[in-house]
Amino acid sequence: MNYHFHFSAYMYRLRSIKRWSLMRSTATENVAEHSFHVALLTHLLCEIGNSLYGRSLNSDRAATLALFHDATEVFTGDIPTPVKHHNPRLLSSFREMEEIAAERLLSMVPPELKPTYGALLSPNHHANRKTGDDELLKYVKAADSLDAYLKCAWELTSGNREFAVAKEQLLDKLQRLGLQEIDYFLEHLAPSFDMTLDELSEQS
């Protein structure tokens, strides 16, 4: 008998889940794109921490956690932050939805691989928690907010004022994290996102 496991097929459908549904965007963004960007930023933040601030962060593991941080949205969709954080009851209900979605996705993984993917799809679940992941997830969450901030910067550079307030709110959130890695990125790497291609080319 042939067994078919649908996990990978569902993960590929993340490219069909649109982000920023409440905002008028000049460029659409899907969850697959966002997941790649968050993984990229998470790896970079960890390497900044290791190289500049003497940390011992597993950047490869952190990037892997980041790749799967929004996997459950293949079932829940991307619920805008102002909606799910509107009140504690709504947020609690959303967290329960996430857990149910994670369980459903995990049921589609071959049995031999479930220990690996259980820790990636639902890393905060006590039974799935891996040593060191809690520390790395702080960097994933920071990278998640950082990617949203960079999206706002991109939109504003394109002349779209729709994202002006969101950019300021996200900047305040990032600064309040107190992470040296974020401060370094904002000072040395983020300004490039405000430049046009011609401006970037002139300085390279």
Protein Blocks (a to p, Z undefined) as FASTA:
>chain_A
ZZddfklmmmmmmmmpcghklbccfbdcdfklmmmmmmmmmmmmmmmmmmmnopacdfkl
mmmmmmmmmmmmmmnopadfklmmmpmklmmmmmmmmmmmmmmmmmmpcfklmmmmmmmm
mmmbmklpcghklmmmmmmmmmmmmmmmmmmmmmmmnopaklmmmmmmmmmmmmmnopak
lmmmmmmmmmmmmpcfklmmmmZZ
